[in-house]
Amino acid sequence: MTATHLYSTHEAAVSTRTVLCLGRTDLLAVPLQAGDSLRSERGTVWITVDGLPQDILLEPGQAHVVPEAGAVN
């Protein structure tokens, strides 16, 4: 299982956190806003951002801040 934290800090400067536990072959499409953060707690997380030529791999403890709104798979 891989645990991924999704953070959003856009509403009234209140931070929210959602924890998702995904299996090895699970896929998830998430609409995010600029400034949202994805973080891998355990396992490797493979991120594909619509419109970007290169995918992002997060190892445990690494995070990625979304530069602009869009869909992340």
Residue pairs with C-beta under 8 A, 6 or more apart in sequence:
1 21
1 22
1 23
1 42
1 43
2 21
2 22
2 23
2 24
2 40
2 41
2 42
2 43
2 44
2 45
3 19
3 20
3 21
3 22
3 40
3 41
3 42
3 43
4 19
4 20
4 22
4 38
4 39
4 40
4 41
4 45
5 17
5 18
5 19
5 20
5 37
5 38
5 39
5 41
6 17
6 18
6 20
6 30
6 32
6 36
6 37
6 38
7 15
7 16
7 17
7 36
7 37
7 38
7 39
8 15
8 16
8 32
8 33
8 35
8 36
9 15
9 16
9 35
9 36
10 33
10 35
10 36
19 41
20 28
22 28
27 73
28 73
29 71
29 72
29 73
30 71
30 72
30 73
31 69
31 70
31 71
31 72
32 38
32 66
32 69
32 70
32 71
32 72
33 66
33 69
34 66
34 67
34 68
34 69
35 65
35 66
36 65
36 66
37 63
37 64
37 65
37 66
38 45
38 47
38 58
38 63
38 64
38 66
38 72
39 58
39 61
39 62
39 63
39 64
40 58
40 59
40 60
40 61
40 62
40 63
41 60
41 61
42 60
43 60
44 57
44 58
44 59
44 60
45 57
45 58
46 55
46 56
46 57
47 55
47 56
47 57
47 58
47 64
47 72
47 73
48 55
48 56
48 72
48 73
49 55
49 56
49 66
49 70
49 71
49 72
49 73
50 70
50 71
50 72
50 73
51 70
56 64
58 64
66 72
